[in-house]
Amino acid sequence: MLRGKRIFVSGGAGVIGQALIQRLFHMGADLFVGDLKPRPNHWHLDIRYRQGDLNYLTKEELLEFSPHYVFHLAAAFERSTESYDFWNENYRHNVKLSHHVMDCMKEMPELLKVVFASSYLIYDPALYQFAEPQREARSLNEEAAIYPRNQCGAAKLLHEIELRFLSEFRPFESVCARIYRVYGKNSRDIISRWIQALWQGEKLTVFRKEGIFDYIYADDVAEGLIRLAHSKATGIVNLGTQNARSVNDVLTVLKNYFPSMEYSEEPSDIPFEASQANMDRFMALTGWRPSRQLEETIPELVEHYRARANENVRQPGPHNLLVTSVSRKVPLIQSVKQAIAKLGSDTELIGADLNPECIGSHFTDRFWEMPPLRELSVETLIDYCKRNHVRSIVPTRDGELLFFSRMKETLAAEGISVMVSGTEAVEACLDKLLFSAIGEEMGFPVIPVALSIEELRHEGSYVVKERFGAGSQKIGLGLSKDEALLHAGQLNQPLFQPYIEGKEFSVDLYVDSKGTVKGIVARTRDLVLNGESQITTAVDAPLLEQTCVEFASRLGLYGHVVFQIIVDASGQIHIVECNSRFGGASSLSVEMGLDSFYWFILESMGQELESYPFLRSKRNKKLVRYPGDLIV
């Protein structure tokens, strides 16, 4: 039934998710998975993966995939007693996330069914928690009284009600599986934690070993969810084993594999639990019920964690990002912070500049008063990055691009990625004379450039600019020959170009680590002050974009780059220059779907970008730059 079906799974890299994905993939489903965690290394490349906070999932991403089924597993949990800090985490990753995912999903044209991983924590704990140990578990059916035990349970109940509400208006079905005590591979459950501790030779700490729980193996949960998707089940359905076991039973089974196991019983004021699922409805709907017990599944976990202990698996450390020369580049900083937020990581944005009082320093998480480049050795930079867990660097000023491009390979050997092109490509973009010569040799329509005005053999007006640095610095536009020569005397290394009248464009693009242009957005420069667009509008310009894609590929660029182009009255393209960095108004392209910083961070984490399509906004947008205020 699910072969060939498009299935979206939220939280698919979790303990239930990995078991579910394995089954769905072998069934022949077309999978799109989203999770905060990195993509599991052993997954097949045909599984599309989106790492990041699903609160930033867009309808466009889902519409491009157009799922038939949704398994919504993503959620945040804590142990028996929720901490004060869980107040915000529960809202963001349970309440808000579930609502957002279904807000994106509810308009999907081919959606058939939503399977929601709910929880038995919705039931009134007065039914199954006691002041004294119990001999048997209390069986809970779907009609049992509800009174959520904690924030997580309340969030699950809210989303059950949201799905019930949507079922009144939308044609897809939904089923909510109230899942009991899950344990499995790579989980934070108590059985997994105890096994890992025992492999380390640690003594266990045990509370209320008389407690009775309906432990269900993650693989069986996955099987149960698939069977619910197959069936005509809707509404609320329990998912457990209907055979609860005590904590003491768990310890007894573990003792078989760890004969020298020791544990201490600590006093606790938590109630004694005695709960299990009534699986009559599930059985009636699916004809199946989980049957595997602790004696069958714990050996699998023992072997799994033994192998992991021998592998000496290292957990990834912090992955902070350094943005240099932040100056007044607030829109750029905000675009980077948006990418970090979308990733959902604990990444800190560290801003660097020579000036400790710069405006940009107020918009970063931390600030580094960076020494001048002439005083900054690669050893000093690497030392700073290691001490501050910097794994990614974004240079933002023309004058530092060569510095970082020359260090790029050395930094990469230390696990530090830099969003900068190779040295030859950077040199070609910084030297306007070289850029013109290379472009002409490659057959691209670059505007001719000459050191001498006589070399141009041009009868009209002229442009005079500096050979190196930002093209807008001390530029002279539309000058006569005499005016051009006079203006050139004010420049350090003047270049001459013919002045071409026409419409100005900027074309932003991102070139990935394989040299492929990931995405591209053209925009008109509607109002330009001091060489930067103050008003710019995204436009559809396929010929312009294709020209830039070919040129960028031939130049061997990497990361975010910006071409400046003039299109004359006859429609002829004239390439002015290329900036091998994020531009002053490039944040419009980010809003249009050119997710350069998100893609760069993913690549610096070792992720492939095939699962992250460029989804250009269907509506062209306009950016208007204006001064703003920050209240600190």
C-alpha positions in Angstrom: 0.0 0.0 0.0 2.8 2.4 0.8 5.1 1.4 -2.1 5.7 4.4 -4.3 3.8 6.7 -1.9 5.4 10.0 -1.0 5.8 10.1 2.8 7.0 13.0 5.0 8.4 12.0 8.4 9.1 14.7 11.1 11.6 13.7 13.7 12.7 10.8 11.5 16.2 10.6 13.0 14.9 9.8 16.5 14.6 6.5 18.1 11.2 5.7 16.6 11.9 7.5 13.4 15.0 5.5 12.4 13.1 2.2 12.9 10.2 3.7 10.9 12.4 5.0 8.0 14.1 1.6 7.7 10.8 -0.1 7.2 9.3 2.5 4.9 12.3 2.6 2.7 12.4 -1.2 2.3 8.7 -1.1 1.4 9.5 1.2 -1.5 8.2 4.5 -0.2 9.5 7.8 -1.5 10.8 9.5 1.7 11.3 13.1 2.8 12.6 13.3 6.4 13.0 16.4 8.7 14.9 16.5 12.0 17.1 18.7 14.1 19.8 15.9 14.1 22.3 15.4 11.3 21.4 12.8 8.7 22.2 9.3 9.9 25.3 8.1 8.0 23.9 4.7 7.1 20.8 6.0 5.3 20.5 5.5 1.6 21.0 8.6 -0.5 17.6 8.3 -2.1 16.1 9.4 1.3 15.6 13.1 1.1 16.7 14.8 4.3 16.2 18.2 5.8 18.3 19.0 8.9 17.0 21.9 10.9 14.2 23.3 13.0 10.9 22.3 11.4 9.4 25.5 12.7 11.1 27.0 9.6 9.7 24.3 7.3 7.8 26.1 4.5 4.7 25.2 2.5 6.8 25.5 -0.6 9.2 22.8 0.5 6.2 20.5 1.2 4.3 21.4 -1.9 7.3 20.6 -4.0 7.2 17.1 -2.5 3.4 16.9 -2.1 3.2 14.0 0.4 0.5 11.3 0.5 1.2 10.4 4.1 2.7 12.2 7.1 4.1 10.6 10.2 4.5 13.4 12.7 7.0 12.2 15.3 9.0 15.3 16.1 8.7 16.3 19.8 10.7 17.4 22.8 10.7 15.3 26.0 12.2 15.3 29.4 12.4 12.7 32.1 9.6 12.0 34.6 9.9 15.5 36.1 10.0 18.4 33.7 12.5 21.1 34.4 11.8 24.9 34.5 13.7 25.4 31.3 11.3 23.0 29.5 8.7 25.7 29.6 10.0 27.3 26.5 11.3 24.1 24.8 7.8 22.5 25.1 6.1 25.4 23.6 8.6 25.7 20.7 9.1 22.0 19.8 5.7 20.6 20.8 2.9 23.2 20.8 4.2 25.6 18.1 5.9 22.9 16.0 2.9 20.6 15.7 0.7 23.5 14.8 3.1 24.8 12.2 3.7 21.4 10.6 -0.1 20.9 10.1 -0.5 24.5 9.0 1.9 23.7 6.2 0.3 20.3 5.5 -3.4 21.1 5.6 -3.4 22.5 2.1 -1.4 19.6 0.5 -3.5 18.5 -2.5 -2.7 14.8 -2.4 -2.5 14.2 1.4 -4.4 11.1 2.4 -3.5 10.5 6.1 -1.6 11.9 9.0 -0.3 9.6 11.7 0.5 11.5 14.9 2.8 10.1 17.6 0.8 11.1 20.7 1.3 9.8 24.3 -0.4 8.0 27.1 0.7 11.0 29.3 -2.7 12.5 28.2 -4.5 10.1 30.6 -5.3 11.2 34.1 -2.4 10.1 36.3 -4.8 9.5 39.1 -5.8 6.3 37.2 -2.3 4.8 37.3 -0.2 6.5 39.9 -0.3 5.4 43.5 1.2 6.1 47.0 2.0 2.4 47.4 3.4 -0.2 45.1 0.8 -2.1 43.0 0.6 -5.8 42.2 -0.8 -5.3 38.8 -0.9 -2.5 36.2 -4.0 -0.5 35.6 -5.2 -1.0 32.0 -6.1 2.2 30.2 -8.4 2.2 27.2 -9.1 5.1 24.8 -12.2 6.2 26.8 -10.2 6.6 30.1 -10.4 9.9 31.8 -7.9 12.5 30.5 -6.0 15.1 32.5 -2.5 15.5 31.0 0.3 14.7 33.5 2.7 17.4 32.3 3.4 20.0 29.7 4.3 17.4 27.1 1.1 15.5 27.6 -0.9 18.7 27.3 0.8 19.6 24.1 0.0 16.2 22.7 -3.7 16.5 23.7 -3.8 20.0 22.0 -2.6 18.6 18.7 -5.0 15.7 18.9 -7.8 18.3 19.1 -6.2 20.3 16.3 -6.3 17.2 14.0 -9.8 16.5 15.0 -10.7 20.1 14.1 -9.0 19.9 10.7 -10.8 16.6 9.9 -14.1 18.6 9.8 -12.8 20.8 7.0 -10.1 18.9 5.0 -10.5 15.5 3.2 -7.5 13.7 4.7 -7.7 11.3 7.6 -5.7 11.4 10.9 -5.0 8.9 13.6 -3.3 9.7 16.9 -1.3 6.8 18.5 -1.1 7.2 22.2 2.3 5.6 22.7 3.5 4.1 26.0 7.1 3.8 27.4 9.3 3.6 24.3 12.8 2.2 24.5 15.3 1.5 21.7 18.6 2.1 20.0 20.3 5.5 20.4 17.6 6.7 22.7 17.6 8.5 26.1 15.2 6.0 27.7 16.2 4.5 31.0 16.9 1.0 29.6 19.4 2.5 27.1 21.0 4.7 29.7 21.4 1.8 32.1 23.0 -0.5 29.4 25.5 2.3 28.4 26.3 2.9 32.0 26.9 -0.8 32.6 29.2 -1.1 29.6 31.2 1.7 31.3 31.4 -0.3 34.6 29.2 2.2 36.4 26.9 1.5 39.3 23.2 2.2 38.6 20.9 4.4 40.6 17.4 3.1 40.9 14.2 4.8 42.0 10.9 3.0 42.8 11.9 -0.4 41.3 8.3 -1.6 42.1 7.0 0.8 39.4 5.2 -1.0 36.5 5.3 0.3 32.9 4.2 -0.8 29.5 7.6 -0.9 27.8 7.4 -1.0 24.0 10.4 -1.4 21.7 10.9 1.3 19.1 10.9 -1.1 16.2 7.4 -2.3 17.4 6.2 1.2 17.6 7.3 1.8 14.0 5.5 -1.3 12.9 2.4 -0.2 14.8 2.4 3.2 13.2 2.7 1.7 9.7 -0.2 -0.6 10.4 -2.3 2.3 11.5 -1.5 4.1 8.3 -2.5 1.0 6.3 -5.8 0.6 8.2 -9.0 2.6 8.3 -8.1 3.8 11.8 -8.9 7.4 12.7 -9.0 9.3 16.0 -7.4 7.9 19.1 -5.7 4.5 19.3 -3.5 3.1 22.1 -0.1 1.7 21.2 1.7 -0.4 23.8 2.2 -4.1 24.5 -0.7 -4.7 27.0 1.9 -6.5 29.1 3.4 -4.1 31.7 6.6 -5.0 33.5 8.2 -3.7 36.6 11.5 -1.8 36.9 12.7 -4.8 38.9 12.0 -7.0 35.8 14.3 -4.8 33.7 17.1 -5.1 36.3 16.6 -8.9 36.4 17.0 -9.2 32.6 20.0 -6.9 32.6 21.6 -9.0 35.3 21.8 -11.9 32.8 24.1 -9.9 30.6 26.0 -8.0 33.3 26.5 -10.5 36.2 28.6 -8.1 38.2 25.9 -5.3 37.9 25.5 -3.2 41.0 22.8 -0.7 41.8 21.7 1.4 44.7 18.1 2.2 45.5 17.6 5.9 46.3 14.6 7.4 48.1 12.1 9.3 46.0 8.8 11.1 46.5 7.5 10.3 43.0 4.3 8.1 43.0 4.5 4.4 42.1 3.3 4.0 38.5 1.3 0.9 37.3 0.0 1.4 33.8 -0.5 -0.5 30.6 -2.3 -0.1 27.3 -5.6 -1.7 26.5 -4.9 -2.8 22.9 -8.4 -4.1 22.0 -9.1 -1.2 19.6 -5.7 -1.4 17.9 -6.1 -5.2 17.5 -9.6 -4.8 16.0 -8.3 -2.2 13.5 -5.1 -3.9 12.4 -5.3 -7.5 13.4 -1.8 -7.2 15.1 -0.4 -6.4 18.5 3.3 -6.0 19.6 4.4 -9.2 21.3 8.1 -8.8 21.9 9.1 -8.5 25.5 12.2 -7.3 27.4 13.8 -10.8 27.3 13.8 -10.6 23.5 14.7 -7.0 22.9 17.2 -6.2 25.6 19.8 -8.6 24.1 19.6 -6.5 20.9 20.2 -3.3 22.8 23.1 -4.9 24.8 24.8 -5.9 21.5 24.1 -2.5 19.9 25.6 -0.5 22.8 28.5 -2.9 23.0 29.4 -2.2 19.4 29.0 1.5 20.0 31.3 1.4 23.1 33.9 -0.4 21.0 33.6 2.2 18.2 34.3 5.0 20.7 31.7 7.2 19.0 32.6 10.9 19.4 29.8 13.3 19.9 30.1 16.5 17.7 31.1 19.6 19.7 29.8 23.1 19.3 29.8 24.6 15.8 30.1 28.3 16.0 30.3 30.7 13.1 32.6 33.7 12.7 31.5 36.7 10.5 34.4 39.1 9.8 34.4 42.8 9.2 30.8 43.1 10.5 31.0 47.0 10.5 27.5 48.2 9.8 26.4 45.0 8.0 23.2 44.4 10.0 21.1 42.8 7.2 24.0 40.3 6.5 24.2 39.4 10.2 20.5 39.0 10.4 20.5 36.7 7.4 23.2 34.6 9.0 21.2 34.4 12.3 18.2 33.4 10.4 20.1 30.5 8.8 21.4 29.4 12.3 17.9 29.6 13.7 16.6 27.5 10.8 19.2 24.9 11.5 17.9 24.7 15.1 21.4 24.3 16.5 23.2 25.9 19.5 25.6 27.7 17.1 26.7 31.1 18.2 27.4 33.9 15.8 30.7 35.6 16.6 31.2 39.0 14.9 34.7 40.3 14.3 35.9 43.8 13.4 38.9 46.1 14.0 36.5 48.6 15.6 35.1 47.3 18.9 32.5 50.1 18.8 31.1 49.1 15.4 27.3 48.9 14.9 27.4 45.2 13.9 28.8 44.2 17.3 25.4 44.8 18.9 23.8 42.2 16.7 26.0 39.2 17.2 26.1 36.7 20.1 29.7 37.5 20.8 32.4 39.9 19.5 36.1 39.6 18.6 38.2 42.7 18.2 40.1 41.1 15.4 43.7 42.3 14.7 44.6 43.8 11.3 45.2 41.1 8.7 48.9 42.1 8.4 49.2 41.1 12.1 47.0 38.0 12.0 48.9 34.8 11.3 47.1 31.6 10.3 48.3 30.0 13.6 46.7 32.8 15.6 43.4 32.5 13.6 43.3 28.7 14.1 44.0 29.1 17.8 41.2 31.6 18.2 38.8 29.3 16.2 39.6 26.2 18.3 39.3 28.0 21.6 35.9 29.4 20.6 34.7 26.3 18.7 34.5 28.2 15.4 33.9 25.8 12.5 32.7 28.2 9.8 33.9 31.6 8.7 32.2 34.1 6.5 34.5 36.9 5.2 32.5 40.0 4.2 35.0 42.6 2.9 36.8 42.6 -0.5 40.1 43.5 1.2 40.1 40.2 3.2 39.0 37.7 0.5 42.5 37.0 -0.7 43.7 36.5 2.8 41.1 33.9 3.6 41.3 32.2 0.1 45.1 31.7 0.6 44.4 30.1 4.1 41.4 28.1 3.0 43.1 24.7 2.6 45.1 25.1 5.8 41.9 26.0 7.8 40.0 23.1 6.2 42.7 20.7 7.4 41.8 22.0 10.9 38.0 21.4 10.4 37.3 25.1 9.7 35.3 25.9 6.5 35.4 29.4 4.9 32.8 30.7 2.5 35.3 32.0 0.0 36.4 31.1 -3.5 39.8 29.8 -4.5 42.7 32.2 -4.9 42.6 32.4 -8.7 38.9 33.1 -8.7 39.1 35.8 -6.0 42.0 37.5 -7.8 40.0 37.5 -11.1 37.0 39.2 -9.3 39.1 41.7 -7.4 41.2 42.9 -10.4 38.8 44.5 -12.9 41.3 44.4 -15.7 42.0 40.7 -15.2 38.2 40.0 -14.9 37.5 41.7 -18.2 40.4 39.9 -19.9 39.4 36.5 -18.6 35.7 37.1 -19.4 36.5 38.2 -23.0 38.8 35.2 -23.5 36.0 32.9 -22.3 33.5 34.5 -24.7 31.3 36.3 -22.2 29.9 39.8 -22.8 32.1 41.7 -20.3 32.5 45.4 -20.7 36.0 46.2 -22.1 38.5 47.7 -19.7 41.8 49.4 -20.4 44.6 51.1 -18.6 44.8 53.8 -21.3 41.7 55.6 -22.7 43.3 55.4 -26.1 43.1 51.6 -26.1 39.3 51.6 -26.0 38.8 53.3 -29.4 35.4 54.5 -28.1 33.5 57.6 -29.3 31.0 58.0 -26.5 31.1 58.7 -22.8 33.4 56.9 -20.3 33.5 55.3 -16.9 36.6 55.7 -14.8 37.2 53.6 -11.7 39.9 52.1 -9.5 41.4 48.8 -10.8 41.1 47.1 -7.4 38.5 47.4 -4.6 34.8 48.2 -4.6 33.8 49.5 -8.0 31.8 52.4 -6.5 34.8 54.0 -4.8 35.6 57.3 -6.5 33.9 56.2 -9.7 33.3 58.7 -12.5 30.3 58.0 -14.7 29.3 59.3 -18.1 32.4 61.5 -18.5 33.8 63.0 -21.7 37.3 62.1 -22.7 38.8 65.2 -21.2 36.7 64.7 -18.0 37.7 61.1 -17.8 41.4 61.9 -18.1 41.1 64.6 -15.4 39.2 62.2 -13.1 41.8 59.5 -13.6 44.4 61.8 -12.1 42.6 61.5 -8.7 42.8 57.7 -8.6 45.6 55.4 -7.6 45.3 52.8 -10.4 42.6 54.1 -12.8 40.8 52.0 -15.4 38.8 53.2 -18.4 35.6 51.7 -19.7 33.0 52.7 -22.2 29.9 54.1 -20.6 26.8 52.0 -21.4 23.3 53.2 -20.7 20.8 50.7 -19.7 19.0 49.0 -16.8 21.3 47.8 -13.9 20.9 44.3 -12.5 22.5 42.4 -9.7 22.5 38.6 -9.9 23.0 36.6 -6.7 23.9 33.0 -6.8 25.3 30.2 -4.6 27.9 27.8 -5.9 28.2 24.6 -3.8 31.4 22.7 -2.9 31.0 20.6 -6.0 31.1 23.6 -8.2 27.4 23.4 -9.0 25.2 26.6 -9.0 22.7 25.7 -6.3 20.4 28.6 -6.9 20.2 32.0 -8.5 18.1 35.2 -8.3 18.3 38.3 -10.5 17.2 41.7 -9.3 17.0 45.2 -10.6 18.9 48.0 -9.0 16.1 50.5 -8.7 17.8 53.1 -6.5 21.6 53.1 -6.1 23.5 55.2 -3.5 27.2 55.0 -3.1 27.3 52.0 -5.3 24.8 49.9 -3.3 21.2 49.2 -4.0 18.8 51.0 -1.6 15.8 49.7 -3.5 16.0 46.4 -5.4 13.4 44.1 -6.9 13.6 40.5 -7.8 12.8 39.7 -11.4 12.5 36.8 -13.8 15.5 37.0 -16.1 16.4 33.5 -17.4 18.9 34.6 -20.0 20.7 36.8 -17.5 20.7 34.0 -14.9 22.0 31.4 -17.4 24.8 33.6 -18.5 25.9 34.1 -14.8 25.6 30.4 -14.1 28.0 29.6 -17.0 30.4 32.3 -16.1 30.5 31.4 -12.4 31.2 27.8 -13.3 34.0 28.7 -15.7 35.6 31.0 -13.1 35.5 28.2 -10.4 33.7 30.3 -7.8 32.4 29.1 -4.5 29.8 30.3 -2.0 27.7 33.4 -2.5 28.7 35.6 -5.3 27.1 38.7 -7.0 27.4 39.7 -10.7 26.7 43.3 -11.7 25.2 43.7 -15.1 23.8 46.3 -17.5 21.2 45.5 -20.1 21.0 48.1 -22.8 18.0 49.3 -24.8 18.5 46.6 -27.4 18.5 43.9 -24.8 22.2 43.2 -25.0 23.9 42.0 -21.8 27.0 43.8 -20.5 28.8 42.2 -17.5 30.3 44.9 -15.3 32.0 42.9 -12.6 31.6 40.0 -10.1 31.9 40.3 -6.3 32.9 37.0 -4.7 31.0 37.7 -1.5 27.6 38.4 -0.1 26.4 41.8 -1.3 24.9 44.8 0.4 21.4 44.0 -0.8 21.7 40.3 -1.2 19.4 39.7 1.7 16.5 40.1 -0.8 17.8 36.9 -2.6 17.7 35.0 0.7 14.1 36.0 1.1 13.5 34.8 -2.5 14.8 31.3 -1.5 18.6 31.6 -2.1 19.5 30.1 1.3 23.2 30.7 1.0 24.2 30.8 4.7 22.0 27.8 5.6 23.6 25.8 2.7 27.1 26.9 3.7 26.6 25.9 7.3 25.2 22.5 6.2 28.2 22.0 3.9 30.6 23.0 6.6 29.0 20.3 8.8 29.7 17.7 6.1 26.1 17.5 4.7 25.3 17.0 1.0 22.9 19.6 -0.5 21.0 17.3 -2.8 18.2 17.0 -0.3 17.9 20.8 0.0 16.3 22.1 -3.3 16.4 25.7 -4.3 12.7 26.8 -4.1 12.5 30.2 -5.6 9.6 32.3 -4.3 6.8 32.4 -6.9 6.2 36.0 -6.1 8.9 38.5 -6.8 9.7 40.7 -3.9 11.2 44.2 -3.4 13.8 45.2 -0.8 13.9 48.8 0.6 16.9 49.6 2.8 16.3 52.1 5.5 17.9 53.1 8.9 16.4 51.3 11.9 16.7 51.4 15.7 17.8 48.7 18.1 16.7 49.0 21.7 19.1 47.1 24.0 
